[in-house]
Each structure stands twice: as C-alpha cells, then as structure tokens.
Amino acid sequence: MHGFYDRILTIDLSSRSFVIEKVADQVLRQCLGGKGLATRLLLERNPAGVDPLAPDNHLIFATGPFCGGRLWGGSRYGVFTKSPLTGFYAESYSGGKVPEAIDAAGFDAIVLHGRADRPTVLTVTPEGAGFHDAGDLWGMETFAAEAAAVARFAPNREGYRKPGAVVIGPAGENLVRYAIIANDKWRCAGRAGVGTVMGAKLVKAIVFQGDSKRRYADPEGVAEYAGNFSRTNMENPGVKAYKRLGTTMMVAAMNTAGAFPARYWNQGSVEHWENLSGEKYHEEHEVKAHACAKCFMACGRLARLKKGRHKDLQLEGPEYETIYSFGGLCMITEMEEVAYLNDLADRLGMDTITVGNLCALVMEAREKGRIDYAIDYGNADQLAVLIKKIAAREDIGDILADGIIAASDHFGLTDLAIHVKGLEPAGYEPRVLKGMGLTFGTSPRGACHLRTTFYKPELSGMIPPAQIEDKAAMLIEFENRLNIFDTLVLCRFYRDLYPWAELEKSIALVTGIVGREELEKIAVRVTDMTRRFNIREGLTAADDRLPPRLHKEKLPDGRSLTAEEMEYLLQDYYRLRGWDEAGVPAQD
C-alpha cells in the first residue's frame, strides 16, 4: 500500500517492551490511516467498558500519508483513546513541526498499552522504543519538559532528521481529566483528556526521531501537484485572511452574528469584543504570522505583549477558542489578560476550552448564590488562582479537575451546566447557528466544533443559520469529507483548498486509491466505527441531545433552538446516515 509505512509500533509500558507489527494492505484500504486506523485498533484492542485511566486503555498516536512529504497541510498528528473526561471516544489533533519527527520514526500508528512502574520518557525511532526514567522532568511545566526531553533523550543517530517531543504538564501528572499533550511549546492535542491518559500511564514525554520517508504511488506526480497547489492557493482570500489575523478574526465575525457565547451561555455577544479582536491585538502588540511545517497559511500568532502588566510575555496565540472561553464565557475584558491565562493553562497542560467553561460555571453559580467560592465575572486574578488550583487538585480545584459532569453533580448545578457527553462546546452559539447544535450533539467526542466546522457554511451564506430542513444532509457532506481529512491527519483550515476533487487527485497520487466513491465509503465506515465504539461504551441516543437549558432559555435577542427543532435535526441525521431511530448503525 503506497503512502504508508505498513507498520504499527505497540509499546507495553508494564513490561518495558515493544513489538513492531505489519499492517495488512486490506486494512489500510478500508480505513486509510490516522483516525480510521486508530479507531479500528481501539475497537480491536480496548476491552469493552475499560476504565479510561486503567492500563488496558490504549493511547494511540498517528500521522497520516500526507505528513513528512511535499503535500501542504499535513504536518499534524492525532491522538486517540477512550476519554477520561467523557467515557466515550477521544480524538485530538495537533500541528507544528513535531509531527514531522513523529512521522520520521516510520510507523502508521504508535500504540501505548499498560502502565509504567515509575515516571518514564519514551524514545521512538524506526528500530522501536526506548525506556528512560523521567527523573526530574516529572513535575515540570510543559515548555521546560519539552526542551529537557529533547536535550537529554533524543537519539541523534547519523542520518536522522530533527527530533521532536510531546509532553504533559502538571495537570496530566495529577490526572486532571482534561489535560493536554503539548508540542512545539504552544501546539497541543487539547481536547477530551488525552494528556490525562498519558499521565495515567506515567509517561511524561515521548521523543521521536528517525529517517523514514513514505513511498508514494506517483512521486513525480506528488511533486508537481504540490507545486501547482501552492501557486494556485497562496493568494486565496481565505488563506490571506488566516495569514493576516489567524483565528482571532473570528471574534468580530461571531460577535456581529450574535453567536459569541458569553457570560456562561447567557449572551451571544459582549460589549468589550473590540478589545479582544484580532485587529486590535495586532495593532497594540507585536504579532506576526507563524506556520506549521509544510504550510503557507501561517494561522498561528507569534506574539510579544507590548503593554499591560504582562508586558513582554511571549506566546503563540491566543486562538479564537481561548478568547471565547476566557474573554466571552468568563467576561475577561482585556486581551493581555486572556493571553496570560492562555499561557498559564498551556504551561500547566490544560484544555483552555474546558477550563474556561468550568470556571465560568463557577462564576455563574456564585452570582446566583448557589456556590460559596470567591470568583466573579471579569476578574482575571481570581481566574488565574482557580486554574492553578485545578492543575494541582487543590481545594475546589480537586472537584473541578474531574470535569463538568462530576463537578455539576457535586455542587447541584446540572441545570446550569452546558455540555454534550461531558465535553463543553467551543465558541459557536447553537441557538444562532443551528447546524452547530446538530454538530455538538452528534460528534463522537462530545460538543466538538471540528467534526464538521459547520459554522463555515452557516456564516458564509451557503445555508441560512436558522434553517432546519436539509441541514443534516449538508452537514453529513461536510462530515464525510472531514473524516477523510482525519484519516490523512490534514489541517482543518485547508478545508476550502481540498474539496472532494482535490482529495481524489492527491490521495490517488499518494496511495493509489482512486475515486470519490471509494473515499466516501471509507468516510462512512469511519463514522460508523466511532459510533459503534461509543455504543459499546454505553452511549445512547439521549447522549446526542443538547442540555435542556439551551432549549429553554432564549438569547437576549430572542433567538432559540427548540427541543423539537433539535429532534428533527437528529432524526434526519440518523436517517441519512442509515442508522435507526436510536442512532444505531446497521451491521457491517
């Protein structure tokens, strides 16, 4: 099978051993790599009902056939496991330059099983795995741990390309259930607690290095395609917009649309949005575009703050989702404070979407007199203290560290808590963007915006945001194509540059698989596999519903998403997917 290494590395942490297994061509033809291969492995290898923090829960890293070569947008890796936050399927992705080091190790998937008997650093090379005592890396924040892991443990053998490492921070060590896996300092596999599973296995860092390269079906064709692709797309208006402002451009767009969740889901916009806008951020601070490997979009914001009490803080970000989480839900009014909180969460190793949602829930409960903890909307100092307490599992932080279901049950706040399957939504108000409501409901990992990125067609006029009829059909079209993105582990922001026709061309050149029909079969198979995994772990159709509060409460401008509208969307989605009324796929 072209485009793949045809190899899986399975690491048994309990016995400090590994095996290298061959992947059958038939398996890769059925599910490609990345998400498709990893989901199949989870179904085959994870015991049904396994505790996510138990040794038998597998943690799988995968790059895709576009990584490490000439094709644009492919410098990414995915992490797949059973989520300690939700108890369901977990997928999380990260970019940067480290994915190329992971890919150079020469495996289609790297599977961690078991649990080390002491804090451990792994090295992964084409020859297999090495085991090293973590020593004083345990306890380090993410930035320091990554630098130390590469400096101390990179094999640096002759002919090897540049090494790279993925790490966890104190939050992962302390089993905060939404810990991240970090790389390239500011990049992270951020959602659903993949870093928590790494911490449960007592793995502080994994250092990757090698000299492997993928074999393409048509190497000359790939080179020609990559050259034409960049020449055609570098001046694309969307590319230029991302390069100019990155995801910070979404602050203005979402507030204008009234779809910027704020004051813990009570509002769809904030008066201080211009303070948080990309335009003002670039005007007031030193901000420049920063790209992953093999990317001309450069959506990252490499920044140095030029004013305020955090002057001279350097970071990449904040991204839109962090701005929404801290600046919208928590009502922090200054970008400098959002940037500081972003940096703090990154160093400690926590998902900014989840931690911002949880802190905002406490703010809302405090304002309503339902919780006795001193934290108010807009108070960045109190918020920073709470984030530190969560990472250390100290006082109230120990309760919040277990996630929104456990925390809202503990404090009696289930009527206020906003989540689907235990994962909080990203920054897109479903009472305005109703397709995002369906996305949040049906995404296998919980309220995920990336499964369909359906805010794009709703905001751009492809389909009216309030329309219900025919919305599921368009959403499935987006979801199928983006499932192929995730088998390739391809960047979401290239979604407009790789329509089906371009995916057909590029995948054929890399793998030899020809035709949209075959790709759509793979996409559907991956969707059904993830659904079967979740059903095996206890998911029912009730878990696809939004929290009742989003149906009962209208936004200040009167917009709403009724329970009846959501039910129509869900049943239409199930029907078009070929699932029954309970959301169960037909047997293979």
N, C-alpha and C positions, 0 to 999 in steps of 0.2 A: 504494500500500500504506500504510494508516494505521499510525501508531506508529513509523514510520521516517523517516529523512531522505532515503533513496534516493540516498545519496552516499557514495563512498569517496574518501579523500584518499591518494594514493600519492606518497611523497616519495623522490626519488632523491638520496641523500646524495653520491654521487660527482660528480654534475653540479650539485649545489645547485639542483635544480629540482623541480617538483611538477606533478601533473595531478589534476583532480577528475573522477571517473568516476561515471556513473549506475548504480545497481543495479536490475536488472530485477525487477519485482514477482514474477515466477515464481521467481526465486532466493530471495527472502525468504519466499515461501510454502512453499518446500521445506525451508528450514533456519532460518527466523527470523533473528535477529541474533546478537550475541555469539559464543559458541562455534561455533554452526552456520555462520554466515557466515565466520568466521575459518578454520575447518577447511577449508571449500571453497576459500578463497583460497590456503591453504598447499598443498593438493593441486594447484591450477592453476598456481601461480607458483613454488613451490620446485623447483629441479632435483632429481631423484631422487639420493640419496646425497650431497647437498651437505654440505660441512664446516660445522658449526653456526657457526663463527667466520668464515666466508667472507662476502664482500659479498653473495653471491646468496641467503643465508639471510634470509628476510623476518621482520621483527618487527612484529606486528600488535597494535594497541590497539583495544578495542571496548567501548562501553557498550551497554546493551540498551534495549528500548522502555519499561521501567518507570523509567528514570533521568531525573532532571530535572523530574519532574512531581509528581502528587499521591499516587502509589501508594507504599505502605510497603515498605521493604527493598530498594529498587532503586538506592541510591546506591553503586554498585560499578562497577569496570571490570575487564576481563580482558585478559591479555597472552598471545599465542600465537606459537609459533616452533618450530624444531627445537632440542631441548635440547643444550647443550654438555656437560652432565653425563652424560646417558644415551645421546645419539644418537637418541632417539626423540621422540615428540610431547611438547610442553611446553605446559601451560596453567597460569596462575597468576592469582589474583584479589586485589583489594584494595578496601577501603571508605574511609570517611572523608567529607570534604566535597569533595575534589578531583575525584571522579568527576562531580560536577555541572558543574564547569568544563570537563572534557573533553567532556561531553555538549553544553554550550552552544556548542561550536565547530561543531556541526552535521554530524557525519559518523557513519555507522554503523560504519565501520572506518577506522583511520589506519594505513597500511602503510609501514614503513620498509624501504628497499632500498638496497644499495650500502654504501659506506664513506666517511665524510668524510676530507678530507686533513689535518685538524687538529681538535683538540678543539672541539666545537660545542655550542651551545644552540639548540634549535629553538623557534620560536613557532608555534602552530597557532590559527587563527581561522577564521570562516566563509569568508573570502576565500582561505584556503590556508595555506602555510607560509612562515616567515621563517627565515633562517640567520644566526647570530651567533657570533663567536668566543667560546669559553668563557673565555678569559683566565685570571684567577687562580682561577676556580671549579674547574679541574682540580686534583685533589689534596685538595679539601675533603671533610670528612666530610658525611654526608647532611643533618643538621639545618641546618648552615651553608649548604650548597649550595642547599637548597630555598629558604631565606629570601632568599639573594642572587639566585637566578634570578628569583624573582617581583619583587623590588625593582628589578632592573635591566632586565628584558626584557618584563614584562607590557605589552601594547599600551595598555590602559586607554582605549580609544576610547569616545566618548559612547554611552551606551545599553548598553554591555557589562556583564555581571554580574561578580562577583568572580573574579579569576584564580586558577589553581592550577597547581602544577608537580609533575612526577615526576622523580626524580633517582637517580643511582647514587653509591655511595661509593668509597673507595679499592679495595675488593675488586673492584668491577666494572671499574674502570680497569685493575687488574692481572690481569684475566681469571681470577680465582678462579671456578671453574666452577659455583659455587652462589651467585653474587651476586644480590642482590635489587634490585627497583625500589621506591623509597620515596616516600611522600607523606604529608602531614599529620603530619610528623615520625615518628610511630610506626606508621603503617599501611604495609603493604608487599605487593607481589606477590612472595612469598617463595620459592617452590619451583622447582626444575628449572633454575635458572640464567638466567632471563630478563634479569636485570641484566647478566650476562656478555655476552650478545648485544648489548645496548645499548652496553656498553663497547667491544666489538669494532668497533662502527660509529663509535666516537669521539664518541658523543653523551652529554654529561654531564647534560643536563636538557632537558625539554620543558615549555614553559609554554603553558597552554591558556586561552583566554578567548573569549567570544562572547555573542551574544544569541539564539541559535537555540532554538526550542521545538518539541517534537513535536506533530503533529496526530493527535488521537485519532479513532477511528471514532465514538465517542459521548462527547463531552466532559462533558456533564451527567451521564451515567451513571457516568463515571470519578469525578467529584467526589462523587457520592452513595455510590458503592462505597467510596471511601477513608474517608469519614466513618463509615460503618457498620462498616468493618473495624476501625478504631481503637476505637470504642465497644465492639465485641464482644470484642476480644482484649487490651485493655490489662490486664485483671485475670486473664488466663490464668495458671495456676500456673507454667507453663514460662517465660512472659515475666517474671513476678515473680522467679523464681529467677535468671534471667540478669541481671536488673537488680540483684538483691541481691549476687550473688557473681561474675557473669561466668563465664568458663570455669574459674576457679580451683575451682569447686565439683566439678570432675571429679577432683581429687586424692583426695578422700575416697572418692568412688564407685569409682574404679578400684583403689585400694589395698584397699578392702573386698572387691571382686570378685576380687582376686588377679591383676589384669590390667594392672598398672602396670609397664611394662618397666624393669628396674633392673640396675645393675652390669653394664652392657653385655649385656643379654639373658640374664643368669644367674638373675634373680629376677623375681617377679611383684608384689612389694611391697617397701617399705622401712620400717624401724623409725622413721625420722625424718619420716614422712609428715605428721604433725600440724604440724610446723614449716613445712611447705610448703603447708598447707591454706589455702583461701580464708578460712575462719572466723578463723584466727589472723592472717592477713595484714591483714584488716580491723580486727581488734581492736588490733593493735600499731602500725599505721601510719595515716596519713591517706589514705584510699582512698575515692573516690566514683565513681559510675557516669558513663560518658561515651559519648555516642551518635554514630553517623554521621548524616549528613543523612537526613531522612525515616525516622527510626527511633525507636520508642518502647521498644525492648528495652534499649538502652543497656548492652550487654555489656562495653564497654571499662572498664578500671580505671585511672582517672587518679589517680596515687599520688605521695605525698611520703613518703620514709622518715623515720621519727621516731627511729630508734635505730641503733646499729651504726656501723661505720667508714665507711659510705656515707650517713650521716645527711644529710638534705636533698636527696638525689638525687630528681629528679622524672622520672617516665616514665608512659607508658600501658602497663600490663602488670604482671607477666608474664602471658602467656596460658598455658593448660594445657600446650600442646605444648612451650613453652620450659621450663616447670617439670619436665616429664617428662625432657626432653633433658639439662638440666644437673643437676636435682635427683635424677632417677632413674638414668639411664644413667651419669652422672659422679659420682653419690653426693655432691653438694653438699648439706650438711645445713641450711643457713640460707637463708631466703627473701631476706634482704638481699643475700646473695652472688649468688643467682640473678638478682635484679633488676639488680645491677651488670653481670653478664655479659650479660644481655639488652640493656641499654643500650649496652654496648661493641659487641656484634655489630650492633645497629641502626645505630650511628654509622659503623661501618666498612662496613656494607652487605652482610651475610652472612645466609644462612638459618640460624636457630638450631637447627632440627631436624637438618640435615645436619652442621653444625659440631659440635654436641654428640655426635652419633653417631660422627663421626670421632675426636674427642678421646677418647671413651670406648673406642674400639677400641685406641687407643694405650695407654691406661691398662691395659686388659685384657692386651695383648701385653707390656707392661712387667712386669706382675705374674706372667706366665707365663715370664718370662725370654727372650722372643723378640724384643725390641726394646730398644735401648740409648738410651733417652731419659728424662730425669728428670721423670716426671709420675705422680702417684699419685691413686687414687680419693679424692675428698673435698677435694682441695687446690685451692681457688679461685684462689690466686695463680698457681700453675703453669698452670692452665687459661687464665687471662687472658693470660699471656705467650704461650701457644701460639696462641690466637685472633689475637693481634696479628701473630705470625709468619706465620700463614696469609694474612691480609689483605695483608701486604707481600711474600708469596712469599719468605720468608727462611728459610734452612736447611731443617729438616724441614717447615716450612710450605709450601715450594715443592712438595713431593711431595703433601702432604695437599690442597693447593689444586686438584689435578686430580681429586679425587673418590675415592670408595671403591673403585671397580674398579682404577684406576691405583695407588692407594696400597697396597691389599692385595696386588696383584701385585708391587709393588716390594719390599715387606717380607716376602713369603711368608706372608700372613695370610688367604688366600682361604677357608680352612676356618673362620676365626673371623668373617669379615665378614658382616653382616646387611644385605641389600638385595634389591630386586627391580628388574631392569632398570637398576641403577645408582643408584636412589633409595632412601634409607633409610626404613623405616616410621615413622609417627607413633606416639603413645603408647598403643597398644592391642595387648595381647599375643595373638597369633593362636592360641597353644596353649590359651587360655581362650575367646576369642571367635572361634570357627572361621569364622564368616561374614566376619570381618575378614581372615582368612587368604585367603579367596577374593577379597575386595576388593583386597588388596595384590597378589595375583597377576594379576588381570585389568585393573587400572587402566591406561589407556594411558600415563600419565606415570611409572609405576613404583609403588612401595608407597605409594599415596595413600589417606588416610582419608576425604577429602572426596568421592570419586567416588560413594560410597553412604551414608556416615555410618552404616554398618550396626551400629556399636556401640549405636546407639539402640534398635533392636528387640531386640537380644540382651540388653542390660542391663535393659530395661523389662519383659521377660517376654512380648513378642509371639511369640518363638520361643526355645526353650532354647539357650544358647550352645554346648553340646556336640552339638546335633542336626546331622546331616549331610543326611538326607533332606529334600527340599522346600526346603532353604535357598536354593539357587540361584534358584528361582522367586520367592521373596520378595525376594531381593537384586536381581533384574532389575527388579522392580516399583519398588523404591526408585531404582535407577539410571536408569530411564527418566524418572521424574518429575524427578529432579535434573538430568538432561540438559536438560530444559525450563527448569529454574532457570537453567542456564548459558547458554542461548540468550537468556534475559531478563537475564542477569547479576544474579541475585537472590540475596540473602544466604541462606546455608545455615541460619541459625538461625531462619528463618521457615518451615522445612520442615513444622512441625506446623500452621502457620496457613494454608498454601496446599496443602491436599490437592488431588486432581485436580479436584474440583467447583469449588473456588475458582480454580484455574488456568483452568479453562474459562471461568468468568464474567469474570475480569479480562482475560484475553487477548482474548476476544471484544469487550469494551468498548474496548480499546486498538487492536487490529489489525483486527477484523472476522473473524478466523479462528474458526470455530465448531466445537465438538465435541471430545470426548476422543479419538475415533478418529483424527482428523487430527493431534492433538498427539502421540499415541503413534507415529504413522508418522514424524513429524519426529524424535522421540527415538531411534527405532531407526535412522533414516538417519544421525543424527549419530554414534551409536555405531559403525556400520559404516564411516563415513568415517574416523574416527580410527583404527580398526583397519587399514583399507587404507593409510593414511598410514604406520603403523608397519611393516606388512609390506613396503611399498615400500622402507623404510629398513633392512630386514634382519631384522625381528623374526620369530622362530619360536615354536612352542608351548613350547619349552624356556624361553623368557624369561618365561613366565607362572608358572613354578614358584617356590616359596619356597626360600631357601637350605637345603641339606641339614641344617645344624646345628639348625634349628628342628624338624626331624622326628626327628633322632637323640637330642637332649637333652630330657629331661623337665624341667619346672619342679620346684622343691623339694617342692611339694605333690603331685607325681606326674602332673599333667595334661600332656597332649601332643596334638599334631596329627600323625598318622602320614602318611607319603607316600601310602598307599593312600586315606586319607580325602581328602587334597588332590586326588588324581587323580579320585576320584568327583565331588567338587565341580566341578572344572574341566570334566570331560566332560559333566556335567549342564548346566553353564552354556553350553558350546558348543552342545549340542543344542537347548536352549531358545532360544538366540539365532539358530538356523538356520545355524550355522557347521559346518564339517566337523570331523573329529577332530583336525586340526592347528590349529583355531581360525581358519580362513579363511572369511570371509563369502561367501555366494552373490553372483554378479554382479548388479549393478543391472539 
